[in-house]
Amino acid sequence: MEKAAFIINPFSAKKNYQPFLDELKKKVDNPLYYISESIPGTDDFIKANFDNVDIFVAIGGDGTISTVAKSLINTDKILAIFPAGSGNGFSNETKFNKNLDELLEKIKARAFRKIDTFTVNDRLSINVSGTGFDGKVVKEFEKTTRGFKNYIKVSLKTFFNYKPIKVQFLDEAYRQYNGRYLMLNIANTRQFGNNAYIAPNASKSDGLVDMVLVKKFPLTYSALFAFRMFTKRLKDDEYVTYLPVSEISFKVTTKNWHLDGEFNKIESPVHVKVLPASLNILV
């Protein structure tokens, strides 16, 4: 395993990473690992070991994975995952689970494939990023102890008080979609996490992302929206619009975004660009 490095986010998995580390040490002689203290610390660890490591394993949620992936974009290095987040959307979509034996077998085989990533004003995203309602939810969610139940509580509380954002597209071809929306999402994969499929037809390897525009809907529609989202049946209708794009620019009346579930402040105008086949992922 000298050509694999394990990067652990100690704040993921309810801050209980020790069982993973104990199991790793039992199954791998002298594993190369780093318990991350910060994003710059992770960046420095990857730089220090870049020439001697083929596979970097992110142990955490989508934010952790995205942080590791940022250093691997457009290189020959391979990203692997041991899911330890609250939603695990990207690891679900790339078929990683919490079976360490299976992960070690994958590392030994070293098979990989290329997938797309994208940027939002030059900030990397690998899974789903967005603004509006869900950007506000992530901001409030980070004040809690996380967990799916808290996510639902925060979502419901935010929904009833949230005023729609105004979106204005800069490209003439998309100006027909100018308007007010509950949320705007950019989806490279199908799900936020926790099997909530915001873009059931999204692909990680088609050179496109799905822009998902959701108008604020009445309470009577909310159950149907939730049912469709959790059963992979969301589709274009009077409240939901899908725009597959490779690059797009727009203005939006909020700075609150989430990038792969992590809260960010992003100024308008916003430029989204797909980076085709830019990341090697272990399979």
Buried (B, 14 or more C-beta within 10 A) or exposed (E): BEEBBBBBBBBBBEEEBEEBBEEBEEEBEEBBBBBBEEBEEBBEBBEEBBEEBBBBBBBBBBBBBBBBBBBBBEEEBBBBBBBBBBBBBBBBBBEBEEEBEEBBEBBEEBEBBEBBBBBBBEBBBBBBBBBBBBBBBBBBBEEEEBEEEBBEBBBEEBBEEBEBBBBBBBEEEBEEBEBEBBBBBBBBBBBBBBBBBBBBBBBBEBEBBBBBBBBBBEEEBEEBBBEBBBEBEBEEEEBBBBBBBBEBBBBBBBEBBBBBBBBBEBEBEBBBBBBBBBBBBBB
